[in-house]
C-alpha cells in the first residue's frame, strides 16, 4: 500500500505567512517584494558579513583575463560579487537558511526546498551591473523550479544600481545562449521557434540579443528596496542591473537561489561527481527522495518529521475503475 505525503509548514517563532495575493502576484508577474521581511539586527549581521567580504576580496588592481569572453569578467576580477559564501561563513549560511526567507520560498515553489547558491554583491561606485538575463540559463533544475531571493542590505535605487525587471516575462521559455551550448532547461528540439540568443548578461543592449525579446514588453520597472526588503523572482524573469553611478554609495545585497527539492539538479557552483549535484544542495524545508546535504555550520532547518505527515486520505483503484478512500 502506498503512503501519502501531506506536507506541513512547521511553526516557528516569527513565522511569515504568505498571502494568496502574494502567491498570485509571484506567478502572474514573476516576482513579489516582501517589505521588511528581515529584521534590522539580522540585516546588520549580513551587512557586517558583506564588509568582511569586501575587505578580504576587493582588489582594484586585479586585472581581468584579457582572453576571457565572459561579459562579467571585470566584475569577477574586481570581486564585486562573491559566490558561495554560505559554504565558508556561518553568518552567510544562516542568511541563506533564514526561516522567514524559507517561509516565503516554501509557499511559492515548495513544499520541499533545496538551498542551492549564495552570492554577495558589493557594487562600489562606478562598478557592478549585469545585462538582461534569465537565471535558469545558468542554474539548471529538472523539473524547472528555480527561484531567487534578493535581500537588500542597504537602500537599492536607480542611482546605485537597483535591479530592473520585466513583469510577466516569467512566462517566457529560457532562451539558450549560443556561447554556452548544451545543458538546456527545455528538451532539445521540443520547440519550433526557440531561437538562440547571444551575449546574455552583457550590459550593452545592442550586443545582448535577449534585449530584442525584452522589447516586446512594456517598459521594465526598477525594484527599489530598503534594507530588509526581499525580492523573490522566478528564474525565467528577464532582469538586469546597471553600474552604480553614485560617487559615495555602495549597493550591497545578498542573493540566494533555491529550488523544489524534488528536482534533479545537474549543477553545483563548486563542481560535483556523478550525474547530478543534488548531494551538495542543502535540504532546507520539507522532505525529498533525492540526495541532499545538511547545513555545514549547524543552522537549524524545519524539515518534515518522519511519520507526522502521513494522515492524508489514501485512495485505491477499484475493479470498476472508480477510486475509493481506504483506511490505513
C-alpha positions in Angstrom: 0.0 0.0 0.0 1.4 3.4 -1.0 1.8 6.1 1.7 0.7 9.6 1.1 2.8 12.6 1.9 0.9 15.5 3.5 3.5 18.3 3.9 3.0 20.8 6.7 4.6 24.2 7.3 6.2 23.8 10.7 5.5 26.6 13.2 8.5 28.6 14.5 9.0 32.0 16.1 8.0 34.9 14.0 6.9 32.8 11.0 5.9 34.7 7.9 2.7 33.6 6.3 2.4 34.2 2.6 -0.9 35.8 1.4 -2.9 34.5 -1.6 -2.3 37.9 -3.2 1.5 37.5 -2.9 1.3 34.0 -4.3 -0.9 35.2 -7.2 1.4 38.2 -8.0 4.5 36.0 -8.0 3.1 33.6 -10.5 1.4 36.3 -12.6 4.3 38.9 -12.7 7.3 36.6 -12.0 8.2 38.4 -8.8 6.9 39.6 -5.5 8.5 42.1 -3.0 8.1 41.3 0.7 8.9 44.6 2.6 10.8 44.4 5.9 11.0 40.6 5.8 14.3 40.5 7.7 14.6 42.4 11.0 17.1 45.2 11.3 19.5 43.2 13.6 19.8 40.4 11.1 20.3 42.8 8.2 23.1 44.3 10.3 24.7 40.9 10.6 24.6 40.3 6.9 25.9 43.8 6.2 28.8 43.1 8.5 29.4 39.9 6.5 29.4 42.0 3.3 32.0 44.3 4.8 34.2 41.4 5.8 33.9 40.0 2.3 34.7 43.5 0.8 37.8 43.9 2.9 39.0 40.4 2.1 38.2 40.3 -1.6 38.0 43.7 -3.2 41.2 44.5 -5.1 41.1 47.5 -7.5 44.4 46.4 -9.0 43.4 42.9 -10.0 43.2 42.6 -13.8 40.7 40.6 -15.7 41.8 37.8 -18.1 42.1 39.6 -21.4 41.3 36.4 -23.3 38.0 35.8 -21.5 34.8 36.3 -23.4 32.7 36.5 -20.2 30.8 39.8 -20.2 31.2 39.8 -16.4 34.9 39.2 -16.3 35.7 42.7 -14.9 33.2 42.3 -12.1 34.7 38.9 -11.1 38.2 40.3 -11.3 37.3 43.2 -9.0 35.4 40.8 -6.7 32.3 43.0 -6.7 30.4 39.7 -6.4 31.5 36.6 -4.5 29.8 33.2 -4.8 29.0 30.6 -2.3 30.0 32.5 0.9 27.5 30.2 2.6 30.0 27.4 2.4 32.7 29.4 4.1 30.9 31.6 6.7 28.3 30.6 9.3 26.5 34.1 9.1 26.2 33.5 5.3 24.7 30.0 5.9 22.2 31.4 8.4 21.3 34.1 5.9 20.6 31.7 3.1 18.6 29.4 5.5 16.8 32.3 7.3 13.4 30.9 8.4 11.4 33.9 7.0 13.1 33.6 3.6 12.3 29.9 3.5 8.7 30.6 4.7 8.1 32.5 1.5 10.1 30.1 -0.7 8.2 27.1 0.7 4.9 28.7 -0.2 5.9 29.8 -3.7 7.8 26.7 -5.0 7.7 24.2 -2.2 6.7 22.4 0.0 10.2 20.8 -0.3 13.1 23.2 -0.8 16.8 22.9 -1.7 19.1 25.8 -0.9 21.4 26.0 -3.9 23.5 29.1 -4.0 24.5 32.3 -2.3 26.1 35.4 -3.8 27.3 38.6 -2.0 27.1 41.6 -4.3 29.2 44.6 -3.2 28.9 47.0 -6.2 31.0 50.0 -5.2 30.7 53.4 -7.0 31.3 53.0 -10.7 31.1 49.2 -10.6 28.6 46.4 -10.8 25.8 45.9 -13.3 24.6 42.9 -15.4 22.7 43.0 -18.7 19.5 41.2 -19.4 19.5 37.5 -18.5 17.4 34.7 -17.0 18.8 32.8 -14.0 17.7 29.3 -15.1 20.1 29.8 -18.1 22.9 29.3 -15.6 21.4 27.0 -12.9 19.5 24.1 -14.3 16.8 22.2 -12.4 14.6 19.4 -13.7 11.7 20.0 -13.2 12.4 23.7 -13.7 11.7 25.2 -10.2 14.5 27.7 -9.6 13.7 30.9 -7.6 15.9 33.8 -6.5 15.7 35.8 -3.2 17.4 39.2 -3.5 18.0 40.6 0.0 18.7 44.3 0.2 21.4 45.1 2.8 21.1 48.9 2.2 18.9 51.0 0.0 18.9 49.9 -3.6 17.6 52.5 -6.1 18.2 53.7 -9.6 21.2 55.7 -8.7 23.3 53.0 -7.1 22.2 50.1 -9.4 19.0 48.5 -8.3 17.5 45.6 -10.2 15.2 46.2 -13.1 12.5 43.6 -14.1 10.1 42.9 -16.9 6.7 42.0 -15.3 5.1 38.9 -16.9 8.3 37.8 -18.7 8.4 34.7 -16.4 6.0 33.2 -19.0 8.8 33.1 -21.5 10.9 29.9 -22.1 14.6 30.0 -21.3 16.4 31.3 -24.4 19.6 29.3 -24.9 22.8 31.4 -25.3 24.9 30.4 -28.3 28.1 30.8 -26.3 27.1 28.3 -23.5 25.7 25.4 -25.6 24.2 22.2 -24.1 22.6 21.8 -20.8 19.3 23.3 -22.0 16.5 23.8 -19.5 14.0 22.5 -22.1 14.2 19.3 -24.1 16.3 19.9 -27.1 14.3 20.3 -30.3 11.0 20.5 -28.4 10.3 24.0 -29.7 9.7 25.0 -33.3 10.9 28.6 -32.9 13.0 28.9 -29.7 15.9 30.8 -31.2 19.3 31.1 -29.5 20.5 34.4 -28.2 24.0 35.8 -27.8 26.0 37.8 -25.3 23.4 37.2 -22.5 24.3 39.3 -19.4 26.3 41.9 -21.5 25.4 45.4 -20.4 25.2 46.7 -24.0 21.7 46.1 -25.3 23.0 46.3 -28.9 25.2 43.3 -28.2 23.0 41.4 -25.8 20.3 40.0 -28.2 18.0 39.0 -25.3 17.1 42.7 -25.3 15.1 42.1 -28.6 12.7 39.9 -26.7 12.6 42.3 -23.8 11.5 45.0 -26.3 8.2 43.1 -26.9 7.1 44.0 -23.3 6.0 47.3 -21.7 9.0 49.2 -20.2 10.9 47.5 -17.4 10.4 48.7 -13.9 13.0 49.4 -11.2 12.9 47.4 -8.0 13.7 50.0 -5.3 14.3 48.3 -1.9 15.1 49.3 1.6 17.3 47.3 4.0 15.5 44.1 4.9 13.2 44.1 1.9 13.4 40.9 -0.2 12.6 40.4 -3.8 11.5 36.9 -4.8 11.7 36.3 -8.5 11.1 33.5 -11.0 14.1 32.1 -12.8 12.6 32.9 -16.2 12.0 36.5 -15.4 14.0 39.0 -17.6 16.0 41.1 -15.2 19.1 43.3 -15.2 21.0 46.0 -13.3 23.2 49.0 -14.2 26.5 50.1 -12.8 26.4 52.1 -9.6 26.6 55.7 -10.8 26.9 57.3 -7.4 30.2 58.7 -6.1 29.9 57.7 -2.4 27.4 54.8 -2.1 27.8 51.0 -2.4 24.9 48.7 -3.3 25.4 45.7 -1.0 22.9 42.8 -1.4 22.8 39.1 -0.6 21.2 36.9 -3.2 20.3 33.3 -2.8 18.8 30.6 -5.1 16.5 27.8 -4.2 14.5 25.1 -6.0 12.0 22.4 -5.2 13.8 19.6 -3.5 12.1 17.1 -5.8 14.0 18.5 -8.7 17.1 16.8 -10.3 19.9 19.3 -10.2 22.7 18.7 -12.8 24.6 21.7 -11.3 26.8 22.8 -8.5 28.8 26.0 -8.4 31.9 24.2 -7.0 31.6 21.1 -9.2 30.3 17.7 -8.4 30.8 14.0 -9.2 28.4 11.7 -10.9 25.4 12.9 -12.9 23.9 15.5 -10.5 24.9 17.8 -7.8 21.9 17.1 -5.6 24.0 15.6 -2.8 25.7 19.1 -2.4 22.4 21.0 -2.0 21.1 21.7 1.5 17.6 20.3 2.2 16.1 23.5 3.8 12.4 22.6 4.1 10.2 19.6 3.8 11.4 16.2 2.6 13.0 14.7 -0.5 13.6 11.2 -2.0 16.8 12.6 -3.6 20.3 13.0 -2.1 20.9 16.2 -0.1 23.4 17.9 2.2 23.0 19.2 5.7 24.0 22.7 6.9 27.7 22.8 7.3 27.6 25.2 10.3 24.6 23.6 12.0 22.0 26.2 11.1 18.5 24.9 12.2 16.1 24.0 9.4 12.5 23.0 9.6 12.1 19.6 7.9 9.2 17.2 7.7 9.4 14.7 10.6 9.0 11.0 9.6 5.5 9.8 10.4 3.9 13.0 11.4 2.6 13.9 8.0 1.1 10.6 6.9 -2.5 11.3 7.7 -3.8 12.1 4.2 -6.6 10.1 2.6 -5.4 7.1 0.7 -7.2 6.1 -2.5 -7.4 2.7 -4.2 -8.5 1.8 -7.7 -11.5 -0.5 -7.8 -12.3 -3.1 -10.5 -15.0 -0.8 -11.9 -12.5 2.0 -12.5 -13.6 4.1 -9.5 -11.3 5.5 -6.9 -12.3 4.8 -3.3 -10.8 6.0 0.0 -9.3 3.3 2.2 -8.2 3.2 5.8 -4.5 2.5 6.6 
